[in-house]
């Protein structure tokens, strides 16, 4: 499959994270004076300001912010040499919060060990995040901040050549936004590696998602200002996403089974193709409704659609996986259906479908779930898995293809 393998130069950029139980990086020798200079530069920023952060390791004790100033660039000397450490953060909910600022770029630096979200950008247009490493250096922990790279309620977003490690929710998260490209990134040891939520027109490609609880997620959740549609997930390497779930109880990602490759929950208009999915122990591709999210008792807003529809799972490479699912119920289902050494098929569907949209026993053609080339496990969860079964021909269909995302940067 042409273009499936990721360039070795991206792999070389990865800085490996340890697993849980390690200590946060020793910052005793870090520079403690530069933070005042950086705070003043952000406070004094004017349209078009370029803030150059030199090589060095800097302690930042308070959350940084930029608000309402367009055209600002924050540039370091490299994600391995310009390090902003928040290990001694005493104030602020985020590491860096950028709000209401269009044409914003941040590149070539690292943000480490924030109390909460590391890099949050909200209400902006034309956002570029490039060559940024965000890491909690103690490894996976519920005490880590929720989001590493976190643009929300924004438009025209490019996230590339960046690294996210250790987030207790999502490493790279884009929510309630429009026109998005997430490419050439590495996400590892997060609960969710990469997540697109309630967003429209997103291309997620040429990324590596490994050693997360779930590799790549496409979610649509209730009680948010907008629904999502139109996410293409292609040409990614999604492997060994088997880290035990360390998300905060009560959050949507806390219910993601360890061993999940790509998960669609209630999302519409999603394409998954030309990916390498390897050794994700529960399932490579999981497609579920809101009714399998663990929030079934939540009252839904009237305009929310809890069913995943218009999903195309095209040709992918599947290796291993599915042989040791997370949770006793899934293990029991696997053994009952496939024997002690058997594996789930590459695609798992919870079996929920909107009865109000059915015509002659099937969804309209443009709303179907279509899967090429592999079997699908219909888990039949609406009936407590009483008729869980493997199907293939049911899902042999096609959908109109989504258009590539074009950014206006």
Secondary structure as GFF3:
##gff-version 3
##sequence-region A 1 409
A	DSSP	alpha_helix	8	12	.	.	.	ID=ss1
A	DSSP	alpha_helix	34	44	.	.	.	ID=ss2
A	DSSP	beta_strand	50	52	.	.	.	ID=ss3
A	DSSP	beta_strand	56	59	.	.	.	ID=ss4
A	DSSP	beta_strand	62	67	.	.	.	ID=ss5
A	DSSP	beta_strand	73	75	.	.	.	ID=ss6
A	DSSP	beta_strand	82	85	.	.	.	ID=ss7
A	DSSP	beta_strand	91	99	.	.	.	ID=ss8
A	DSSP	beta_strand	104	112	.	.	.	ID=ss9
A	DSSP	beta_strand	117	122	.	.	.	ID=ss10
A	DSSP	beta_strand	125	135	.	.	.	ID=ss11
A	DSSP	beta_strand	147	152	.	.	.	ID=ss12
A	DSSP	beta_strand	155	160	.	.	.	ID=ss13
A	DSSP	beta_strand	163	165	.	.	.	ID=ss14
A	DSSP	beta_strand	170	175	.	.	.	ID=ss15
A	DSSP	beta_strand	178	183	.	.	.	ID=ss16
A	DSSP	beta_strand	186	188	.	.	.	ID=ss17
A	DSSP	beta_strand	192	197	.	.	.	ID=ss18
A	DSSP	beta_strand	200	205	.	.	.	ID=ss19
A	DSSP	beta_strand	208	210	.	.	.	ID=ss20
A	DSSP	beta_strand	214	219	.	.	.	ID=ss21
A	DSSP	beta_strand	229	234	.	.	.	ID=ss22
A	DSSP	beta_strand	237	239	.	.	.	ID=ss23
A	DSSP	three_ten_helix	252	255	.	.	.	ID=ss24
A	DSSP	beta_strand	260	265	.	.	.	ID=ss25
A	DSSP	beta_strand	268	273	.	.	.	ID=ss26
A	DSSP	beta_strand	276	278	.	.	.	ID=ss27
A	DSSP	beta_strand	283	288	.	.	.	ID=ss28
A	DSSP	three_ten_helix	290	292	.	.	.	ID=ss29
A	DSSP	beta_strand	309	313	.	.	.	ID=ss30
A	DSSP	beta_strand	317	319	.	.	.	ID=ss31
A	DSSP	alpha_helix	328	338	.	.	.	ID=ss32
A	DSSP	beta_strand	347	349	.	.	.	ID=ss33
A	DSSP	three_ten_helix	355	357	.	.	.	ID=ss34
A	DSSP	three_ten_helix	365	367	.	.	.	ID=ss35
A	DSSP	beta_strand	369	371	.	.	.	ID=ss36
A	DSSP	beta_strand	376	378	.	.	.	ID=ss37
A	DSSP	three_ten_helix	381	383	.	.	.	ID=ss38
A	DSSP	beta_strand	389	391	.	.	.	ID=ss39
A	DSSP	three_ten_helix	393	395	.	.	.	ID=ss40
###
